[in-house]
């Protein structure tokens, strides 16, 4: 269950007209904090992000899923291939996870390390994700961000960019 302050932040982002991914970012940030605190672990930065996005979806943020069509068609073809048994039908009826299984999953996550939420790991993940996108896609995202930033936000971003340029020049 996400914390109340996370939900409030996401709602504020929605009111400000920010994108679904920005709203979901609040949940991802909370998840990263949880991994750092040792509430549970994650094997990679990607897994920590995935857990956060899952929480965001459950909280009602309209984050698009990647490759949904493929998964649906794969499930349909698999259902056609194998005959439905009584056991499979009863399993579908009780879709709730048992307490034993839930406890085992929690323990397994707690055994994982917290290195996946380190600055280095997250930076590597972000870099890799950005590299896969085209320059025009990144530019369009930046332009959209500018529209929802506000005057003080734009000013702060400009100052930060100037600092970065100065640091790289020296």
N, C-alpha and C positions, 0 to 999 in steps of 0.2 A: 504494500500500500504506500503510495507516494506521500511525502510530508505535505502538510497544509501550505507551508510557505512556497513549496515548489509549484503547487497547483495555482496559488495566487499569482506567482510570477508568470506562469504560462498564460493565465487569463489576461494579465496586464499586457503581455506581448500581443495577444489576439486583438485586444481593444486598440492597441497602437497600430494595428494593420500589418503586423509582421507576418512572415511566412510560417507555414506549418512546421517547417524544419527548425525555425528559430524557437517556436513554442516548445517543440520536442527537445530542443537543446537543454532546456531547464531540467528535464527528467534525466537526460544523459549526464548532465553535470552532477545531479544528486547521486546517480549510480556510481560515478567515478569517485565521489567523496566516500560512499559506502565501502568501495573496494579499498580505498586508502586507509580508512578507519579499521579495516579488518572485519567488518560485519559479515562479509563473504568475499570470495576471491573471483577472479576471472582469468582464463588462460591467456587472453590477448586483449588488446585495446578494442579490437573489433567486437569481441564478445561483450565487453562492458557497455559499448555503445548499443549493441543489439538489445541488451537487457533494458537499457534506458528507453529505447524506441518502443519496445514492447509495452512498457509501463505507460508511455505517452499515448499509445493507441488505446489501451484499456481506459485511460482517463478521458478519452474522447477527442484527442488531437488527430486531425485528419492527415496523417503522414502516409504517403503512398507506399505500398509494398512493392518490393522489387521482384519481378519474375512471377507474379501471381498466376498469370494465364498458363504458364508452363506447368506449375504445380497442380492446378485444377485438372488439366487435361491428362497429366500423368496419373493422378488419382482415379480418374474415370476409367482409363485404360486398364489400370491394375484391378479395379473392381470388376470389370468385364471378364478378366482372365480367370480369377479364382471364384469358385462358388461360395456363396454365403453359408456359413455353418451356424449352428445354434450358439456355439461359443463366441463367435465373432459378433453375433447379434446381441448377446448378453453384455459383451464388452462395450458395444456402442451405447447401450442403455445406461450403463454406469460410467459416464465419462469423467466423473470426479476422481481426482488422484487420491489414492489411499494415504493414510497418515504415515504408514511405514515408508512408502516410496517418497513422500514429500520430505520426511526427515532425512532419508538417505541422500536425497538431492541437496538438501541444505548442508549436510555434513561434508559432502563432496566439494561443494563450492567453498566452504570455509577452509578446506585443506589447501585450496589454491593460493598462490602468492598474491601480493599486491603490486608487483612490478609492472603489471599490465596497465595500471593507471598512473604510471610515472610520467613526468613531463616528456621525457625522451620517447617513450612508447607512443604517447598520444601525438607527439610532434611527427614521428615517423608515419603514423597512420594517416594523419591529415595531409602530409606531404604526398604520400602515395595516392590518396584519393583525389587530390588536386591534379596530380600528374596525369591521371586518366581522363580528365576533362579537357575540352578544347579551350583555347584562349578566348574565343567569343562567348562561350558558356560562362567562364569565370568573370568576364567583363560584364555580361548581362546581370549576373548575380550581384556584382559590386554596385552597378547602377541602381538596381532595385533596392539595395541596402541603403544607399544614399537618400532615396526618397522617403524612407521611414525613420531616418536618423534624427532629424531636427537640427536647428542651427547650432546649438551647443555641441551636439554629437559630431557634426561635420567639422567644426572648429577643432575639437579634440583629435579627430582622425587625421586632419591636415597637419597638426603639430606633431603627432606621432610619426606620420610619414616623413616629415622633414627631419626628425631626429634619426630615423632609420637611414635615410639617404646620407645624412652627415656622418653617421657611424660607418657606413659602407665605403664612403669616399676616403676616410682616413685610414 
